[in-house]
Amino acid sequence: LNAAFDAVQSIVKAERLRRDRRHGMFDFVRELLEETPSL
Protein backbone atom coordinates (compact mmCIF):
# COMPACT_ATOMS: atom_id res chain seq x y z
CA LEU A 1 0.00 0.00 0.00
CA ASN A 2 2.86 2.40 0.81
CA ALA A 3 4.44 1.71 -2.57
CA ALA A 4 1.15 2.50 -4.32
CA PHE A 5 0.77 5.70 -2.31
CA ASP A 6 4.34 6.75 -3.13
CA ALA A 7 3.63 6.13 -6.81
CA VAL A 8 0.51 8.30 -6.62
CA GLN A 9 2.45 11.05 -4.85
CA SER A 10 5.18 11.12 -7.49
CA ILE A 11 2.55 11.18 -10.25
CA VAL A 12 0.82 14.11 -8.54
CA LYS A 13 4.11 15.99 -8.19
CA ALA A 14 4.95 15.42 -11.86
CA GLU A 15 1.49 16.54 -12.96
CA ARG A 16 1.73 19.64 -10.76
CA LEU A 17 4.94 20.63 -12.52
CA ARG A 18 3.28 20.16 -15.92
CA ARG A 19 -0.10 21.76 -15.20
CA ASP A 20 -0.80 25.00 -13.38
CA ARG A 21 -3.41 24.23 -10.72
CA ARG A 22 -5.86 22.18 -12.73
CA HIS A 23 -9.02 21.60 -10.66
CA GLY A 24 -9.52 18.29 -12.45
CA MET A 25 -6.38 16.94 -10.77
CA PHE A 26 -8.09 16.98 -7.38
CA ASP A 27 -10.90 14.77 -8.67
CA PHE A 28 -8.35 12.55 -10.42
CA VAL A 29 -6.31 12.11 -7.23
CA ARG A 30 -9.44 11.50 -5.16
CA GLU A 31 -10.47 8.71 -7.54
CA LEU A 32 -6.99 7.17 -7.34
CA LEU A 33 -6.97 7.32 -3.54
CA GLU A 34 -10.42 5.69 -3.41
CA GLU A 35 -9.17 2.86 -5.63
CA THR A 36 -5.87 2.35 -3.77
CA PRO A 37 -7.21 0.35 -0.75
CA SER A 38 -8.68 -2.27 -3.12
CA LEU A 39 -5.17 -2.85 -4.52
TIGU-184624 format. One line per 10 residues: number of its first residue (from 0); their letters; for each residue x, y, z of N, C-alpha, C. Coordinates in steps of 0.001 Angstrom, whole numbers, plus 524288, in hexadecimal, padded with zeros to 5 digits. Example, Ala and Ser with C-alpha at 12.3 -4.5 7.8 and 13.67 -1.06 7.14 Angstrom:
2
0	AS	83386,7E9C6,81E78,8300C,7EE6C,81E78,83390,7F31C,81E78; 83232,7F736,81BA8,83566,7FBDC,81BE4,83264,8001E,81EBE
end
This chain:
39
0	LNAAFDAVQS	8034C,7FB50,80000,80000,80000,80000,80373,804E8,80000; 807A6,804DA,8030D,80B2C,8095F,80326,80D97,80A55,7FDCF; 80F01,8061B,7FB2B,81159,806AB,7F5F8,80D78,80936,7F23D; 8088E,8078B,7F287,80483,809C3,7EF22,803C2,80F8B,7F063; 803B8,810D8,7F56D,80303,81645,7F6FF,80794,8199C,7F52B; 80C58,8178A,7F5A3,810F6,81A62,7F3C7,81097,81B55,7EDED; 80EBD,81762,7EB12,80E2C,817EE,7E568,80A4D,81C4A,7E42B; 805F1,81C5A,7E6FC,801FC,8206C,7E627,80452,825C8,7E755; 8073B,82624,7EB9A,80996,82B29,7ED10,80D45,82D27,7E8D9; 8108C,829AB,7E6C1,8143E,82B6D,7E2BD,81169,82CF7,7DDC0
10	IVKAERLRRD	80D17,82A3C,7DC8E,809F5,82BAB,7D7F8,807AB,83120,7D8C6; 80591,83206,7DD6E,80334,8371D,7DEA5,80746,83B71,7DE34; 80BF0,83A81,7E04A,8100F,83E75,7E003,8117A,83F9A,7DA5A; 811F7,83B85,7D732,81357,83C3B,7D1B0,80F12,83F44,7CED7; 80A27,83DE9,7CFF1,805CF,8409A,7CD65,80593,8464D,7CF18; 806CF,84757,7D40D,806BF,84CB7,7D5FA,80AC1,85003,7D31E; 80F40,84DAD,7D1E4,81347,85096,7CF15,81189,851B5,7C982; 80E78,84E1F,7C73E,80CCE,84EC2,7C1CF,80812,85255,7C14B; 80474,851F4,7C505,7FF9C,85502,7C49E,7FF57,8590A,7C8F8; 7FD60,85D94,7C7CB,7FCDF,861A9,7CBBF,7F783,8616A,7CE58
20	RRHGMFDFVR	7F75E,85EF0,7D2D3,7F2AD,85EA2,7D61B,7EDC4,85D33,7D316; 7EDC6,85892,7D0F4,7E917,856A9,7CE49,7E557,85467,7D257; 7E08E,8564C,7D285,7DCC4,8545E,7D659,7DB93,84E9F,7D573; 7DBE2,84CE8,7D09D,7DACD,84775,7CF61,7DE87,843B4,7D21D; 7E346,84591,7D357,7E711,84230,7D5F1,7E51B,8406C,7DB46; 7E250,843CB,7DE0C,7E065,84250,7E330,7DC91,83DC2,7E2CF; 7D91A,83DFA,7DEEF,7D56C,839AE,7DE23,7D855,834C5,7DC89; 7DC3D,83562,7D921,7DF5F,83104,7D74D,7E226,82E56,7DBDE; 7E494,83175,7DF3B,7E75E,82F4F,7E3C0,7E38C,82CB5,7E77C; 7DF05,82F2A,7E852,7DB24,82CED,7EBD8,7D978,8278C,7E9E7
30	ELLEETPSL	7D897,82711,7E4C7,7D71E,82206,7E28A,7DB70,81E08,7E35A; 7E04A,81F95,7E28B,7E4B6,81BFF,7E356,7E503,81A3D,7E904; 7E463,81DEB,7ECA5,7E4C2,81C98,7F22F,7E044,8190C,7F3D7; 7DBB5,819A4,7F16E,7D74F,81639,7F2AF,7D848,810B8,7F0A3; 7DB19,81046,7EC47,7DC32,80B2A,7EA00,7E0B6,8086F,7ECC8; 7E44D,80B64,7EF06,7E913,80933,7F146,7E820,804E1,7F54F; 7E48F,80585,7F927,7E3D3,8015C,7FD0E,7E262,7FC10,7FAA9; 7DFA2,7FC13,7F640,7DE17,7F720,7F3CF,7E2C9,7F45F,7F168; 7E70D,7F749,7F069,7EBCA,7F4DD,7EE5A,7EE87,7F216,7F2D0
end
